[in-house]
Amino acid sequence: MEEATITLNSLREGIKRATLLLGLIILGIVVGSFLIWMLILIVLLICLGAVAYWCRRRE
């Protein structure tokens, strides 16, 4: 009976670790994609600013 308890405990521990790992991976993907979108937006804003400045200079 004790062996079954040990196996059950190790199984629970493994599930906890897998869930934690999965959570960390999902969090990493969400944060990473958010940072990528922020970067794209910043680049777009810089490009728009440069175009506006260039158009204003031409006039």
N, C-alpha and C positions, 0 to 999 in steps of 0.2 A: 504493500500500500504506500510505503514511504517513497518508493521509486516513482510511482505514478504522480505523487505530489511534486517531486523534484522536476519531473518532466513537464508537468503543468505549469510550474513556476517559471521554468526556463522558456517555455512556449509563450507565456504572458510577457516575459521580459523581451523576447524577440519581437512580439507584436508591438510592444511599446516602442522599441527602437525603430522598427520599420515605419510606424505611424509618424514618429518624430522626424525621421529622415524624409518621408514623403511630404510632410508639412514644410520642412525646410526647403525642399526642392521647389514646391509650389510657390512658396514665399519668394524664393530667389527668382523664379520665372516672372512673377508679377512685378516685383521691384525692378528687375532688369528691363522688362518691356516698358515700364513706366519711365525709367531713365532714358531709354532709347527714344521714346516719344518726346520727352522733354528736350533732348539733344536735337532732334529733327525740328521741333518748333523754334528753338533758339537759332538754329542755322537759317531757317526760313525767315525769321524776323530780321536777322542780320542782312540777308540778301535783299529783303524788301527795303530796309533802311538804306542800303547801298544804292539800290536802283532809284529810290526817291531822291537821294542826295545827288546822284549823277544827273538825273533829269532836271533838278533845280539848278545845278551848275551850268547846264547847257543853255538855259534860257537867257 
